[in-house]
Amino acid sequence: MECGILGPLTINGIEVSELLTAPKPRNVLAMLMVEPNRAVSTTALIQELWDERPPRSALTTLQTYILQLRRMLGEIGQSQGRLGRDVLVTRVPGYLLRANPAQHDLRQYEQLVALGQKALAQGAPARASELLTKALGMWRGEPMSDIRHGPLLAPQVRRLEESRLVATELRIEAEMQLGRHHEVLSDLAVLVANNPMHEGFRAQHMLALFRAGRLSAALDSFHQFRHTLVSDLGLEPSTRLRDLHHAILAS
C-alpha cells in the first residue's frame, strides 16, 4: 500500500481527504504514517487530537477512529487481498501502520537524500545532483497540508520542511561544483527572498553571482543580508560569511 505525506495525505495515490471527511481520523492516520512500522501510543494519539484537554470519552472515541481507518484501508486494499486489520494493527502501547518503505514517499525521500549527501562527500557531484533532484521531485506541496496539525504533528512538519531546505542546499552545492552557476541563480534568488535569514543560501547566492562575473551583485547580496540580520536580530553575519565577503572583495 502506497503512503504519501510529502503533500496532502494519500493512500495508493488517493487523497485521504476524499475518503475521510472528519478531520480527527485524518490526524490519527497522519500520526501513524509519519512513524510507519512503529507503534504509536494511545497517549500520543490522544494528545495530538485534544492536546491537554481530552474528554473522558477520548479512548473510546479514538478506538472508533481506528475502526473507521481500518474500514477505509480494507476497502482500498481489497484488490490486494488485504484487510484493514492487517495494515493497521494493535500493538502495545497503541497502534502500528504496516508500510513497505519502498512504497512510502518519506522513506524513499530520506534514502535518496542520504545517498545524495554521501555522493557529494565522495566527490561525485553529478550523481549527487541526480539523486537530490529526484528526492526533491517527490514533494507535492506542504507536508500533510490537508490536516490541522496538533501539538505532535506540528514539530514533525517543521522537521520535514527543514529537511527539504537542507536537501535543496545540497543539490545547489552539487550544481555549483559542476560549474552551473548561471543555472542556479534564479533558484537562489527565490530561496534568499523566501528564506532571508538562511545563511547557507545567502553564501551560495553570493558565490554564484561572483562566479558568474557579477561582483557588484554579490557584494550587494551580502550587504542586504547583513542589514536584515542587524535590523531584525541585532546580530552580525557569521565568520564564514564575512570571510566569503572578504574573499569576493579580494577577487
N, C-alpha and C positions, 0 to 999 in steps of 0.2 A: 504494500500500500504506500503510495507516494504522499509524502508530507511536505508542505511548504509553509515557511514562516517569514521568508525574506520578501515581504509584501503582505497583502491580505492572506489570511489563513486559507490554505487549500488542502483538500484530500483528493488524491487521484485527479488533480487538475481542476476540481470543482471548488468554487469559493464557498467556504463554510457558512458565510452569511446568507447564502441562498438556501441552505439546508436547515439552519438553526436561526430562528428569528429572535429568540430571547438572548440577551447579552451575557448573562452569567454562565450558562453552559459553554459558551464560546470561550470565556475566560478559563474555565476548567480545562477545556481541550488545549488551549494555548499553553497553560502551565505544564501539561503532560507532554506536549510536542517540543517544548524547549528542552526538556530533560528526557529524551526518548530512551527506553530500556532501563530507566532508573525509577525506583518507587518515589512518588511524591506524597508526602504525608498529608493526612486529612487536616492536620493542624495548619499546614502551609496553604492548602486549598481554601480553607475557611477564612484564613487571614486575607488572602487575595480577594475573596468575594465580599467580605464585610469589614475588613480592617480590624479595628479593636472593638467593634460593637456588633458582634454576631448575635442573631436572635437565638432563642432557646431551641428552636427547631433547625438550627444550622446543619447539624449532622444528617438529619432525616432529609432535609432539602438537598444537601449535597448528594446523597445516595440516589435521590430522584434524578438529579442531573446526570449522574453516572449511567443510570438506566437509559436515559434519553440518548446519551452519546453512544452507548452500546447498540441501541436500536439503529441509530444512524449509520454507524460503522458497519453493522451487519448488512444493512441494505446496500451500502456501497460495495462491500466485499462479497456479495452473493456470487458474482461471476467467477470469483477465485475460490469459492467454496469455504470462505472464512466467516465465522460467526463473530458478532461484536465482542462476546466474552473472551474470544481467542486473541483479540487485538488489544482490548482494554481489560487488563486483569487486576484482580485484587491481590495486593502484595503488601505485607506489613512493612511500614506503618500506614499505608494508604493504597494508592493505585499506580499502575505502570502501563505505559503505552508501548507496545511492541512495534518497532520500526526497523527496517533494513537501512543501515547507514548509507548504502548506495542509492536509496530512494528518499533520502531526507536532505532537502536542499541546504540546511545549515551545516550538516556534517560534511557534505560534498564541498561546500564553500570553504569550510575551515581546513579541509585536507588540501585543497588547491592552493590556498594562501600559504600554508606551511611549506608546501613543495616549492612555490614561487620564491618564498623568502630564502629557502635553502639554496635554490639555484642562483639567486643573486649573490649570496655569500660565497658561493663556489666559483664566481666569476663567469656565470653563464647568463648574461642579461637578456639575450634573445629568448631563451627558454623561460626565464622568469617573467618576461613581458607576456609571453603566450599564456602561461598559467594564471597570472594575476588578472589579465584581461578576461579570461574565461570565468574566473571566480567572480569578478565584479559584474559580469554579464548575467549572473544568476539573480541579481536583485531586481525585483518587480515594483519597488516602491519602498515606502517606510515599513520597517518590520512590524508585523501584526497590526497593520494600520486600521483594521476593521473592528477593533475591540477597544474598550475603555480600560487602560492599564491601571491595575491596582497597585498596592504597595510593594508587591514582589515582582510583578512583571515590568514595572517602570524601570527599575535598575537593569533588568535584562535587555530592555530596548536600548537604553543608553550604551550598554556594553556592545551591542551589535552595531550601533551607529559609529562608535569609536573604532571598532574593528574595521568597518568599511573605510574610514578615513586612513587608518594605518595601511590597509591594502592598496588604497589609491596612491598614497605617498610612495610605497614600494614600487608600484607599477611605473610611476613617473620617474623614479630613480633609475629603473631599468631602461626606460626610453632614453633618458639623458645619457646613460652610459653607452647607448647605441648611437649617440650623436644626433638625436632627433629633437633638438632644442626648439626649432621653429614649430614643430608639430605639437608640442605640449604647451606652448604659450597660451593658446586660447583656453585650454582646460585650467591652467594655473590662474589665469585672470579671474575665472569664475570661482575657483576654490579660495583664493585670497579674499575675494569680495564676500563670499558666504561664510568664511571662517577667519575673520580679521585678526584673531589672536593666535592663530595656529602658526607657530614659528617654523615648523618644517616646510609647510607650503610656501611661506614667505622666502625662506632661504632658496628653495628650488626656483621660485619665480625670479629672484634676483640673479641667480646663476644662469638661468635660461636666457634672460634678457641680455646679460653680459656676453654670453657665448654667441648670441645671435647678432652681436655688434651694436647693441642698444645700451651703451654705457650710461647715458643720462637717465634713461628709464629705469635702469637697475638701481641707480642711486636714489631716484625718486621713490621707488618701491620701499627701500629701507627707511627713508625719512617719513613716509606715510605710516609705516608700521610703528616706528618709534613714537610718532606724535599720538597715535591711537593708544599705545601702551602707557605712555606717560600721562595722557589726559584721563584715561579711564581707570587705570590701576595705580598710577604713581610709581611705575617700575620702568627700569631701563631694559633694553634688549639684552639677551644673554651674551656671554663672552663669545660663543660660537658665531652668533650673527654679527657681532661687532667685528670679529676677526675677518669674516667674509666681506663685510663692508670695506674694511681697510685693504683687503687683497684686491677688491674690484677697483678701489681708488688707485692702487699701485699698478693696475692692469696686469 
